[in-house]
Amino acid sequence: MLSRISIIIPAYNEESSIGLVLNALPREKIHEIIVVDNGSTDETARVATENGARVVKEPKKGYGAACLKGIEELDAPDIVVFLDGDFSDFPEEMVSLIDPIEKGETDFVIGSRMILPKSRAALLPQARYGNQLAVFLIKLFFKHTFTDLGPFRAIRYSSLVAIGMQDTNFGWTVEMQIKAVKNGLRIMEVPVNYRERVGVSKITGTVSGTFKAGTKIIYTLFKYLLT
């Protein structure tokens, strides 16, 4: 039996890239595509709708808030895929993320940008070094080896419900990975390609964004270390 695959794409002012993302997805495998418009002031919602996505609004700003809104809107999937709307990932590689889950080999798959040299080089230096620090701390404190906190990921829906995601901002990806470890999920990383995003990153594209994201990730790590 074919799995019901749902895609959640948080998006903020991604009118130049969201259509590219949606058109690169392997539609024949997908049950629904939810684009969460996180308070965009451009034509993100219109472009997403015209390219076949269901658009929902989440005015509360924050990456995690948008993802949580997407989860609320899901229509009973088997597997949920999270993907950014900036076209930095290769949406057609979704198959390599869902395949191990469909085969019963794992519950949670992270698309790692740090395995392939070309993908690793495409990351901004601040993102690359911040990533390395975060996964080092996860290994140190939670005894699990990751190579990346990349946003392109797939998880069994029942597992997603079980871990009870809460973060509304930059700590979303690290929270999911720590909770997956603490809840005993079977976890896998697969290499994914990565390229320079369309437009300027809302997080690592500015000094303030990089600082805020890094601070929140470190805070989240220690929060779950103490609980």
N, C-alpha and C positions, 0 to 999 in steps of 0.2 A: 504494500500500500504506500502511495506517495505521501510524504510528509507535507503538512501545511506550514509553509514558510512565510513569516511576516518580517518585513523590513521597517526599521525605525530610523529616520534620518532627521536629527535636529538641525535646524537651519536658521541662521541670522544673517540677513543681507547677502544672500548667495544667488542673486538673480543671474549672474554670469556663468555659474557653474552647475546649478541644480539640474538643469535640463540635460547636461552632459552626463551627470551621474545617473539620472533616471533612464536615459537611453542606452547606457552601457550595462544595465542590470540584465541578467538572463531571465526574462519575464516568464518563460515557460515553466520555471520552477517555483514561481512566487505566487502566494495566495493573496497577499495585500502589501501595499507600500504606503506607509504613513510618513508624511513629512510634517514635522512639528515646527511651525513658524514661531520663532521665539522673539516676537516683537519687531520683525523686520520693518524697515522704512522704505524698502524698494519693492520690486515686483516679484520677489521670491515666491509668494503664494500663487500668483497668477501663472508663472512659468511652471511651477510644480503641478498645478492642476491641469494645465494644457498638455503636460507630458505624462499624464495618467496616474498621478499620485492622489491619495486622499489627504487633504491638508487640514490639520487641526491647529488651533491657536493656543499658545501658552504665553501670556503676557509677562509672567514672572520671569525675569532674566536669569539665565544660568543654564549651562550645558546639562547638568543633572536634572534640573526642573523640566527641561524639554524632553529628556529621555523618560522621566517618570510620567509625563503627560502621554507620551506615546504608548507606554505600557498600559495605562488606563483605557486606551482606545482599542486594544488588541481584540481580535475576533478569534478566540480559541485556537491559537497556533500550536504546532508541535515544537517548532524551533523559531527563535527570534534572532535576527541579525541586526546589529547596530553598525551604522555607516555614516561618516561625515558627508556634508553636502558640498565640500569644496573641491572635489575631483582630484584630491591628492592620492587617494587609493584607487585601485583598479576594480570597479564594481563587479566585473565579469569573473573575478577570482573568488567570488562568494561561494562557488561550488566547492572549492578546496576547504572552506571553513565548515560547511554543513555536512560534507560527505562523512567525516569520521563520527559525527553524531548520529547520522542516519544508519550507519553500520553498527551502532551500539558500542563503539570503542571509547567514547568519552562523553562528557556532559557539557563541556565548555571549551571553546576553541578561540584562541587569540591570534589574530594575524600579526605576526612580528615583522616590523620594518628593520630590525637590527640583524637579521640573519644574512640577507643578500647584501654584498658590499655596495652595489649601486644604490639600493634603497637607503641604506644607512647613510651614505654620502649625501643623499637628497634632503635629509633632515637638517634644519637649522642647527648650528652648533649649540645654542642654548637648550634646544629641545633634546638633542642627543645626550648632552652631559647631564641634564636634569633627569632624563630617563635612566641613565646608568646609575645615578645616585639612588633613585627610588627603588630600582630592582635590587640593588646591593642591600639596602635596608630591609626590604622584604625577605631576602634570603637570610640576613643576619637575625632578624627577629621572629620570622614565621617559618623558617626552614624550608622554603620552597624556591626553586630557581625559575625565574622568569627572565626573558631578555628584553621585554618591551611592555609598555602600558598603552599600546596602540588602540585607537578607538574602533577599528574594524574588527568585529568579533561576533561570534555566534554562540548561543547558549540554549540548552533545552528549556522550554517554557516552564516546566514543572520545577526545574532547578532555579530559574530566575525568581519564581514565586517564593521558593523555599528560603532563599538568602535574604529576602526583604530589603531591597535597595532603598536608600534614604537620601543620599547626598544630592544637593540641588545645584552644585557648581563644579569646580575643577577637580574635586576629589572623586568624581564618579567612577572613573576607570580603576583607580587603585582600590576603592572600596569594594568593587565587584571582585577583584582578584583576591584581596585579603579574605573576604567573606567566602569565596569559593574554597580557599584553602581551609578555613576554619570549619566549614560545613562538610568537608570531606568529598567535594566534587572531584570527579576525574577531569583533569585539566590537560590540555595539549596546546602547543604552539605550532603554527605552520608559517613558513616564509611567505611574505606577500611583497609585491612590488610597490614602490612609492615614488611619487614625483612632486615637484614643486607645485603647491596649490595654486588655484586661480585666485588672484587677488592677494590681499595681505591677511595673515593670520590674526584672528581676534585675540589669541592667547600669546603665542611666542613671537608675534610680529612687532610687539612693543616691549620696552623695558618694564613698564608697569604691569602689563599683562603677564609677562614671564615671571615677575616677582610674585604676583598674586597667585598664579597657578602653582608655583613651586612651594610657596608657604602653605597653601591649602593641602597639597599632596603630603607634605611632611606632617602637618597637623592630623590628617586622616590616618596616617601610619601609626602615630603614637596614640591616637584615640582608640584604635582597635587593638593595640598592644595592651592597653589597660582595661579592656573589657572582656 
